[in-house]
Amino acid sequence: MTFNEIKEKIKSLFPGVYSEVGISAILQELISMDKEIRNEFENYLSGKPVKDLKFAGYTLKKLELEHGMNPIAGFLTLDWIKRSPKDATESLKRGHDTFKFR
């Protein structure tokens, strides 16, 4: 998917949730996102089946249910866990932060 296609999918799936700045921040994260996670993120946006990725005991479903994340935040967090498992899991155990993109 192109960045423009991803941007439009985010807007349609999450109307009013992410501002232009927020979507730009997500797109910036996609540049360095792990390829496997990015492929599943794009599958999610396209309505295709998504593999049950698991890193350091965390899955997308667990992040949604236990940490209140939407799927976009979940994919970004899975990428963080895969890149920096110690830092990410310690932060998740302390509790999650709430970010508001303007």
C-alpha positions in Angstrom: 0.0 0.0 0.0 1.1 3.5 -0.6 1.3 6.0 2.2 -1.7 7.9 0.7 -3.7 4.7 0.7 -2.7 3.9 4.3 -3.7 7.5 5.3 -7.1 7.2 3.6 -7.7 3.8 5.3 -6.9 5.2 8.7 -9.2 8.1 8.2 -12.1 5.8 7.1 -11.5 3.2 9.8 -11.0 5.7 12.6 -12.9 8.8 11.7 -12.1 11.7 13.9 -9.6 9.7 16.0 -6.4 10.8 14.3 -5.6 14.3 13.1 -3.4 15.0 10.1 -0.5 15.4 12.4 -1.3 12.1 14.1 -1.6 10.3 10.8 1.7 11.8 9.7 3.3 10.5 12.9 1.9 7.0 12.2 3.2 7.1 8.6 6.6 8.1 9.9 6.7 5.1 12.2 5.9 2.8 9.3 9.1 3.8 7.5 11.2 1.8 10.1 8.5 -0.7 11.1 9.5 -4.4 11.0 8.5 -5.8 7.7 6.4 -8.7 9.1 4.5 -6.4 11.4 4.0 -3.8 8.6 2.6 -6.5 6.3 0.1 -7.5 9.0 -0.8 -3.9 9.6 -1.5 -3.5 5.9 -3.6 -6.7 5.9 -5.6 -5.3 8.8 -6.2 -2.0 7.0 -7.3 -4.0 3.9 -9.7 -6.2 5.8 -7.6 -9.3 5.2 -6.9 -11.9 7.9 -4.1 -11.0 10.3 -1.6 -13.4 11.7 -1.6 -13.7 15.5 1.8 -12.1 16.0 3.4 -12.6 19.5 6.4 -10.9 20.9 7.6 -11.2 24.5 4.2 -12.6 25.4 2.2 -9.8 23.8 -0.3 -10.1 21.0 -2.4 -7.5 19.3 -5.5 -8.8 21.1 -3.7 -8.7 24.5 -2.7 -5.1 23.9 -6.3 -4.2 22.9 -7.9 -6.0 25.9 -5.4 -5.4 28.7 -4.1 -2.0 27.7 -7.0 -0.4 25.9 -5.2 0.1 22.6 -6.8 0.3 19.3 -5.3 -1.8 16.5 -3.1 1.0 15.2 -1.6 1.6 18.6 -1.3 -2.2 19.0 0.7 -2.7 15.8 3.0 0.2 16.7 3.5 -1.2 20.2 4.2 -4.7 18.8 6.9 -3.2 16.6 8.4 -1.5 19.7 8.3 -4.7 21.6 10.1 -6.6 18.8 12.8 -3.9 18.5 13.3 -3.2 22.3 11.6 -5.9 24.2 13.1 -5.0 27.6 12.2 -1.3 27.5 8.8 -1.9 25.9 7.6 -4.7 28.3 8.9 -2.8 31.4 6.9 0.3 30.2 3.8 -1.8 29.6 4.0 -3.4 33.0 4.1 0.1 34.6 1.0 1.1 32.7 0.3 2.8 29.4 0.4 6.4 28.5 -2.4 8.2 26.6 -1.3 10.2 23.6 -3.4 12.7 21.9 -2.3 13.8 18.4 -3.4 17.3 17.5 
